[in-house]
C-alpha cells in the first residue's frame, strides 16, 4: 500500500455552510471549521462564532461545538458556521 492510497482513504467529504469541503483528519475542531467557512476569518474583539453540525455518527449525530472543542468526522456531515459582530 502506498502513502497516496492511504491518504486517499482518509479523505472526508463534509459540507460547511452549503459548500463541499474535504478534510483529511477523522476529527475536526471548532477553529478549523471557522477557517473552512470564512476566508478571511473576521477578527476583532466583537466577533462571535457559532458552529452546529448534523448527520454525525455515534451517540451524538447532531450538536454544537464551542471554541476548543472537536467532533469526529463522518462523510457527508453538515456543518453550519455563523459569525456575529456584537458591536
matplotlib code that plots the C-alpha trace (Angstrom):
import matplotlib.pyplot as plt

x = [0.0, 1.4, 1.1, -1.1, -3.6, -3.7, -4.1, -7.0, -8.8, -8.6, -10.4, -13.7, -16.2, -18.2, -20.4, -19.6, -22.2, -23.6, -20.2, -18.4, -15.1, -12.5, -10.7, -8.0, -8.4, -11.0, -11.7, -12.3, -12.1, -14.2, -11.3, -10.8, -14.5, -14.4, -11.4, -13.2, -16.3, -14.8, -11.8, -10.6, -11.9, -13.4, -11.3, -11.7, -13.0, -16.6, -16.8, -18.6, -18.8, -21.4, -20.8, -23.5, -23.5, -25.8, -25.5, -22.7, -22.0, -22.2, -24.3, -24.4, -25.3, -26.0, -24.9, -23.0, -19.2, -17.6, -14.1, -11.5, -13.9, -13.8, -16.0, -15.4, -16.0, -18.3, -18.6, -21.5, -21.6, -23.2, -21.7, -23.2, -20.9, -22.2, -20.3, -21.9, -20.4, -21.7, -20.6]
y = [0.0, 3.4, 6.6, 8.1, 5.3, 5.6, 9.3, 8.9, 6.7, 9.3, 12.0, 13.0, 15.0, 17.3, 20.3, 23.6, 26.4, 24.7, 24.1, 20.8, 20.7, 17.9, 17.2, 14.6, 14.0, 11.9, 14.8, 18.5, 21.3, 24.4, 26.6, 24.5, 24.8, 28.6, 28.7, 26.5, 28.6, 32.1, 33.3, 35.5, 34.9, 38.0, 39.2, 41.5, 41.5, 41.7, 38.6, 35.5, 32.3, 29.5, 26.0, 23.4, 20.0, 17.2, 13.8, 12.8, 9.3, 7.6, 8.5, 12.2, 12.7, 16.4, 19.2, 22.4, 23.0, 25.6, 27.1, 24.4, 21.5, 18.9, 16.3, 13.0, 13.4, 11.3, 11.5, 13.7, 15.6, 19.0, 22.0, 25.5, 28.2, 31.7, 34.9, 37.6, 41.1, 42.1, 45.8]
z = [0.0, -0.9, 1.1, -1.6, -1.3, 2.4, 2.2, -0.3, 2.2, 4.9, 3.0, 4.4, 2.3, 4.5, 3.9, 5.5, 5.0, 2.0, 0.3, 0.0, 1.7, 2.2, 5.4, 5.9, 9.7, 11.4, 13.7, 13.1, 15.6, 16.1, 14.9, 11.7, 10.8, 11.2, 8.9, 6.3, 6.5, 6.2, 4.1, 5.5, 9.1, 10.6, 13.5, 16.4, 20.0, 19.0, 16.7, 18.0, 16.0, 16.3, 14.9, 14.7, 13.0, 11.9, 10.2, 12.6, 13.8, 17.1, 20.0, 19.2, 15.5, 15.9, 18.2, 18.8, 19.1, 21.4, 21.0, 21.7, 21.1, 18.3, 16.8, 14.9, 11.2, 9.1, 5.4, 4.5, 7.8, 7.6, 9.5, 9.8, 10.9, 11.6, 12.6, 14.6, 15.1, 18.6, 18.1]

ax = plt.figure().add_subplot(projection="3d")
ax.plot(x, y, z, "-o")
ax.set_aspect("equal")
plt.show()
